[in-house]
Amino acid sequence: MSNDYFEHPSRFPKNAAGAFYTLGDIASDGTWCGQCLSCAAPENEAPALLAPLTDTNSDTYFVRQPETEAEIEQACRAIEVCCVDTLRYGGQDPRILVRLRRTDCCDYSIDGDGAITGPSLESKPASTAIPEPWKWWQLWK
């Protein structure tokens, strides 16, 4: 798997470096918090890849990147079960892009000719990027 991935400005900094990641927001006090609702569904799909939810951790993030085909499948299933679409794939592996079949969870996509296009999200320099805060009514979009 290539380490060539798009740096999403809202990438939660606790994620292990790599193509699979979760989103986060910067609070008014300058600290980061994850956008996931801590439902444990993604963690159940990829327990070896995602941080366990505990009394001291309520953030969902990748503690390591998948290395095997089975782990890639687990990461893809974790993305699919995330109820608020905060787990993402930022890589350009065509097999994974086809497997996920959704541009809303991938930074890149495959066009009708099979070419990789993207990033599907606008790129902003990290130093000037201010993530838009998550709004509770986005659950019903």
N, C-alpha and C positions, 0 to 999 in steps of 0.2 A: 504494500500500500504506500502510495506516495505521501510525502510530508508537504506537498505543495497544496495548501489550502488557503482559502480566502479568510482574511481577518475581519470577522463580523464585529462591528463596534460595540455590540452588547454581549460579546462572548464573556461568560462568567469566568473570572480569573482563576478559580479553583480547579477548572478542568485541566486534565493532562493535555499537553500539547498534541495536536493531531486533528484529524478531519471530523471526528465526532465530538460534539460539544453541546452545552446547554446555555441558555440565555440568562442574563442577570440585569439588574438595575443598580444604579448608584443612588443611595439614599441621600437626603439633604445633609446629613452629617459626613458625607464622603465615603461611607462604607458600602460595600457591595452586598446585595442579597439576591438569591436565586429567584427566578420567576415561576418555578414549578410550584404546584399546590401541595406537594408532599403527600400524595395519595398512595404512594408505594407501588403503583402499577409498573412504571418503568424499571424500578429496582427489582421487582419480581421477575421481569423478563431477562435482565442482565445483571445478576447479583455480583458477579466478579468484576464487572466493568464500572458500575456506578457506586458512589459512596452510600453506605448504609444509612438509613434514617434512624436516628437515635434521639435520646433526650437532649443531647448536646449538638446534634446536627439535623437541621430541617431543610437543608439545601440538597437538590439533586444535581450531581455533576459527575463527569467521567473521571475516575481515579486512574484509569489507564485506558489505552486505545486497544481495540480488538486486534488480535494477531492471527487468528485462524478463521477459516470459513465459518465454523460454528459460532465463534464469537462475533463475527460480522453479522451473522443472521440474528443473534441475540440483540445486538445494538440496533439493528433495523426494526426488530419487533418492539423494542423499548421506545423508539421514535413513534411507531404506529399507535401504541397504546397511550401515549401522553395526551391527556385530555385538554391541555392548554397550548399545545404545539410549541413547547419551549426546548425540546430536544431536536438537534439539527445535524445535518451532514454537510460539511463544507469542502469535501473533496471532489475529485473529478473522475473517479473510477466509474466507467460506463456501466459495469455490472451492478454496482450499488445504486446508481442513479435510476437504472431501469427497475431494479428491485423495489425501490421506494415509490416510484411512479408519481410522486407529488412534488411540485415545485415549491409548495409552501413550507416544506421542511428541508429543502436543499438550497445551498447557495448557488449551485450551477444546475443546468438542465440539459436535456438532449433535445435538439430540434427534430423536425420531420425527416431531415436528411441524415440523422444519426450523429450530427456534430454537437460537441459540447459548447454550450453558450452560457453566458453569465458573467459575473455573479447576478443572480436574480434579484438581489437586493442592492440598493445604491451603496457604493463604497464611500466612506468618509474617513479622513485621517483620524486615527485614534485620539490624537491630542486635542482635537476640536469636536469630537463626537460626543453628543449628549443624548443618551438613550431616552426614548420616549417612555414614560412610565406606563406600566400595565394598568388597564382599567377593568374593573370587575365585570362590566357588561359585555366585554369581549368574549365571555363564555358562550354567549348566544349568537355569535356571528355566523 
